[in-house]
Amino acid sequence: MTKKIVVTGATGNVGSHLVQALLDAGEEVTAVARRIVGTPPRAHTVAADLADPPSLKPALDGADAVFLLTAAGFLAGGDLVPVLDVVRAAGVRQVVLLSSQGVGTGRHPAHLEAAVLDSGLEATVLRGSGFATNALAWAASVRADRTVAAPFGDVALPLVDPHDIAASAAAVLRGSGHGGRTYVLTGPRAITPREQAAAIGAAIGEPVRFVEQTREQARAAMLAMLPAPVVESTLDILGAPTAEEQQVSPHVGELTGRAPRDFTEWAARSAAAFR
């Protein structure tokens, strides 16, 4: 039976892949974003903002499930309770939240997960590790002078390909028995920033030089994009990860039936961005 599924953050690295995966599986999809650009023509589109919960109402009409993807500002202090009130009032039964692995390790606040799990809906939490696509922040410097600058060059983390987050989310949204569950989504191995630079170089066929930043240099760059508390906790993970944060999780494989993609696969697929 076809489900009507609402995907918020539908134009981003995860949401765009999830919309496509659900459409390919024959589901009815409503793509929601603050600005609707580039969504597949088979998807319904609604311009709305989680920071303005009533704006979601047109997207929720007749929906069976909602995928919630929040901006970084929500992690620092946003409130999902009003959003979930609107979702529940619309008669939606299922909600899936994309959260952060840092919630499970105590690095990030847990209020968003708590709101979803306490909502009375069939709720599932997906905790993503660091995204492979974060490496796109290096694209300009790689194109300009074949250089990657990052802190903690030899600290490895199991970065996850957003394609695999989307595939996992699609499996949960289309399946059953996931209510109350929390899944950790990682790549197949831990990889260092220095190794990421080498993988990008291999993908474009030219050496890429790695330059190690200090924590202070990295903080200054990150503050242009993220709230200060998120920057500090992220730098803590990057520089001194716990054993849990470096561990490879089996959940992508369990949900999708295949191994997660390696960073080298992502780099090869994304090579055009670095040339």
C-alpha positions as CSV (number, residue, x, y, z in Angstrom):
1,M,0.0,0.0,0.0
2,T,1.4,3.4,-1.0
3,K,2.2,5.8,1.9
4,K,2.1,9.6,1.8
5,I,5.4,10.7,3.3
6,V,6.4,14.3,4.1
7,V,10.2,15.0,3.9
8,T,11.4,18.2,5.5
9,G,14.8,19.6,4.6
10,A,14.0,18.1,1.2
11,T,16.6,20.0,-0.8
12,G,19.6,19.2,1.3
13,N,22.3,16.5,1.2
14,V,20.0,13.9,2.9
15,G,16.6,15.1,2.1
16,S,17.1,15.3,-1.7
17,H,18.3,11.6,-1.8
18,L,15.4,10.5,0.5
19,V,12.8,12.2,-1.7
20,Q,14.2,10.3,-4.7
21,A,14.5,7.0,-2.9
22,L,10.9,7.2,-1.8
23,L,9.6,8.2,-5.2
24,D,11.6,5.3,-6.8
25,A,9.9,3.0,-4.4
26,G,6.5,4.2,-5.5
27,E,5.6,6.2,-2.5
28,E,3.7,9.6,-2.6
29,V,6.1,12.3,-1.4
30,T,5.6,15.9,-0.3
31,A,8.9,17.7,-0.3
32,V,9.2,20.5,2.3
33,A,11.9,23.2,2.5
34,R,12.1,26.9,3.2
35,R,13.0,27.4,-0.5
36,I,11.9,24.8,-3.0
37,V,14.6,24.4,-5.6
38,G,15.4,21.4,-7.8
39,T,13.0,18.7,-6.4
40,P,11.9,15.9,-8.7
41,P,8.8,16.7,-10.7
42,R,6.9,13.7,-9.2
43,A,7.1,15.2,-5.7
44,H,4.5,17.5,-4.3
45,T,6.2,20.6,-2.9
46,V,5.4,22.9,0.0
47,A,7.5,25.9,1.1
48,A,7.5,25.8,5.0
49,D,9.8,26.2,7.9
50,L,10.0,24.1,11.1
51,A,10.6,27.4,13.0
52,D,7.0,28.3,11.9
53,P,5.1,25.2,12.7
54,P,1.7,26.3,11.3
55,S,3.4,26.7,7.9
56,L,3.6,22.9,7.8
57,K,-0.1,22.3,7.8
58,P,-0.6,22.3,4.0
59,A,2.1,19.6,3.7
60,L,0.6,17.3,6.3
61,D,-2.9,16.9,4.8
62,G,-3.5,13.2,4.5
63,A,0.1,12.3,5.4
64,D,1.0,8.9,7.0
65,A,4.6,9.8,8.0
66,V,7.0,12.7,8.4
67,F,10.8,12.8,8.2
68,L,12.1,15.6,10.4
69,L,15.5,17.2,9.5
70,T,16.3,20.3,11.5
71,A,18.9,23.0,10.9
72,A,21.9,23.3,13.2
73,G,20.3,26.1,15.1
74,F,17.6,23.7,16.4
75,L,20.2,21.5,18.0
76,A,21.5,24.6,19.9
77,G,18.1,25.5,21.3
78,G,15.2,24.9,19.0
79,D,11.9,23.4,20.1
80,L,10.2,20.5,18.2
81,V,7.2,20.3,20.6
82,P,5.1,22.8,18.6
83,V,6.1,21.1,15.4
84,L,5.0,17.7,16.8
85,D,1.7,19.2,18.0
86,V,0.9,20.2,14.4
87,V,2.0,16.8,13.1
88,R,-0.2,15.0,15.6
89,A,-3.2,17.3,15.0
90,A,-3.0,16.4,11.3
91,G,-3.5,12.7,12.1
92,V,0.0,11.7,11.1
93,R,1.0,8.4,12.7
94,Q,4.7,8.0,12.2
95,V,7.7,10.4,12.6
96,V,11.4,9.8,11.9
97,L,14.0,12.3,13.2
98,L,17.5,12.7,11.9
99,S,19.6,13.4,14.9
100,S,23.3,13.3,15.8
101,Q,25.5,10.6,17.1
102,G,26.7,13.2,19.6
103,V,23.4,13.0,21.4
104,G,24.1,9.4,22.3
105,T,27.6,10.2,23.6
106,G,26.5,13.3,25.6
107,R,28.1,15.9,23.3
108,H,24.9,17.3,22.0
109,P,21.7,18.1,23.8
110,A,18.9,15.5,23.8
111,H,15.8,17.7,23.8
112,L,14.9,17.1,20.2
113,E,15.1,13.4,20.5
114,A,13.1,13.5,23.7
115,A,10.4,15.5,22.1
116,V,10.0,13.0,19.3
117,L,10.2,9.9,21.4
118,D,7.6,11.4,23.9
119,S,5.3,12.6,21.2
120,G,2.9,9.6,21.3
121,L,3.6,8.9,17.7
122,E,5.3,5.9,16.2
123,A,8.8,7.5,16.5
124,T,12.2,6.5,15.3
125,V,15.5,8.4,15.8
126,L,18.4,8.1,13.3
127,R,21.7,9.3,14.8
128,G,24.2,10.2,12.0
129,S,27.9,10.3,12.4
130,G,29.9,13.0,10.6
131,F,28.8,13.4,7.0
132,A,31.1,12.7,4.1
133,T,29.7,15.8,2.4
134,N,31.3,18.0,5.1
135,A,34.4,17.6,2.9
136,L,32.7,19.8,0.3
137,A,33.8,22.7,2.5
138,W,37.3,22.0,1.1
139,A,36.2,22.2,-2.6
140,A,37.2,25.8,-3.2
141,S,40.7,25.3,-1.8
142,V,41.2,22.0,-3.6
143,R,40.2,23.7,-6.9
144,A,42.4,26.7,-6.2
145,D,45.6,25.2,-5.1
146,R,45.0,21.4,-4.4
147,T,45.0,22.0,-0.6
148,V,42.9,20.8,2.3
149,A,43.1,22.5,5.7
150,A,41.6,20.9,8.7
151,P,42.3,20.3,12.4
152,F,43.2,17.0,14.0
153,G,44.7,15.5,10.8
154,D,45.3,12.0,12.2
155,V,42.1,11.5,14.2
156,A,39.8,9.0,12.5
157,L,36.0,8.9,12.5
158,P,33.5,6.7,10.6
159,L,32.0,9.3,8.3
160,V,28.7,8.4,6.7
161,D,27.6,9.0,3.1
162,P,24.3,10.9,3.1
163,H,23.0,8.5,0.5
164,D,23.2,5.8,3.2
165,I,21.3,8.0,5.7
166,A,18.6,8.5,3.1
167,A,18.4,4.8,2.3
168,S,18.2,4.0,6.0
169,A,15.5,6.6,6.5
170,A,13.5,5.2,3.5
171,A,13.7,1.7,5.0
172,V,12.3,2.9,8.3
173,L,9.6,5.1,6.7
174,R,8.4,2.3,4.5
175,G,8.8,-0.5,6.9
176,S,7.3,-1.5,10.3
177,G,8.5,-2.3,13.7
178,H,10.8,0.7,14.1
179,G,8.7,2.6,16.7
180,G,10.7,3.6,19.7
181,R,14.0,2.5,18.1
182,T,17.2,4.5,17.8
183,Y,19.7,3.7,15.0
184,V,23.3,4.9,14.7
185,L,24.4,5.4,11.1
186,T,28.1,5.4,10.2
187,G,30.4,4.6,7.3
188,P,32.2,1.2,7.1
189,R,35.5,2.4,8.6
190,A,37.0,5.3,10.5
191,I,39.0,7.7,8.3
192,T,41.2,10.7,9.1
193,P,41.1,14.1,7.5
194,R,44.6,13.4,6.0
195,E,43.3,10.2,4.5
196,Q,40.2,12.1,3.2
197,A,42.5,14.6,1.4
198,A,44.4,11.7,-0.2
199,A,41.1,10.1,-1.3
200,I,40.0,13.3,-2.9
201,G,43.3,13.5,-4.7
202,A,42.9,10.0,-6.0
203,A,39.4,10.9,-7.2
204,I,40.6,13.9,-9.2
205,G,43.8,12.3,-10.3
206,E,46.1,14.9,-8.7
207,P,47.9,15.1,-5.3
208,V,46.1,17.1,-2.7
209,R,48.2,18.6,0.1
210,F,47.0,18.4,3.7
211,V,47.6,21.4,6.0
212,E,46.7,20.9,9.7
213,Q,44.8,23.8,11.3
214,T,44.9,24.6,15.0
215,R,41.7,24.2,17.0
216,E,41.4,28.0,17.1
217,Q,41.8,28.3,13.3
218,A,39.1,25.7,12.8
219,R,36.8,27.3,15.3
220,A,37.0,30.7,13.5
221,A,36.0,29.1,10.2
222,M,33.2,27.0,11.7
223,L,31.6,29.9,13.6
224,A,30.7,31.4,10.2
225,M,28.3,28.5,9.7
226,L,27.3,27.1,13.1
227,P,26.2,28.3,16.5
228,A,29.1,28.5,19.0
229,P,27.9,25.6,21.3
230,V,27.7,23.3,18.2
231,V,31.1,24.4,17.1
232,E,32.7,23.5,20.4
233,S,31.0,20.1,20.7
234,T,31.9,19.3,17.1
235,L,35.6,20.2,17.7
236,D,35.6,18.0,20.8
237,I,34.3,15.1,18.7
238,L,36.8,15.8,15.9
239,G,39.8,16.1,18.3
240,A,39.1,13.7,21.1
241,P,36.4,11.2,20.0
242,T,35.2,8.5,22.4
243,A,35.6,4.9,21.5
244,E,31.8,4.9,20.8
245,E,32.2,7.8,18.4
246,Q,35.0,5.9,16.5
247,Q,33.1,2.6,16.4
248,V,31.5,1.4,13.1
249,S,27.8,0.7,13.6
250,P,26.0,-2.2,11.8
251,H,22.7,-0.3,11.5
252,V,23.0,0.9,7.9
253,G,23.6,-2.7,6.8
254,E,20.7,-3.9,8.9
255,L,18.3,-1.4,7.6
256,T,19.3,-1.3,3.9
257,G,20.5,-4.9,3.4
258,R,23.9,-3.7,2.0
259,A,27.2,-2.4,3.4
260,P,27.5,1.4,3.9
261,R,29.6,3.2,1.2
262,D,33.2,4.1,1.9
263,F,34.4,7.7,1.8
264,T,36.5,6.8,-1.3
265,E,33.3,6.0,-3.1
266,W,31.8,9.3,-2.1
267,A,34.9,11.2,-3.2
268,A,34.9,9.4,-6.6
269,R,31.2,10.3,-7.1
270,S,31.8,13.9,-6.1
271,A,35.1,14.5,-7.9
272,A,33.6,17.2,-10.2
273,A,33.2,19.5,-7.2
274,F,36.9,19.4,-6.5
275,R,38.3,19.7,-10.1
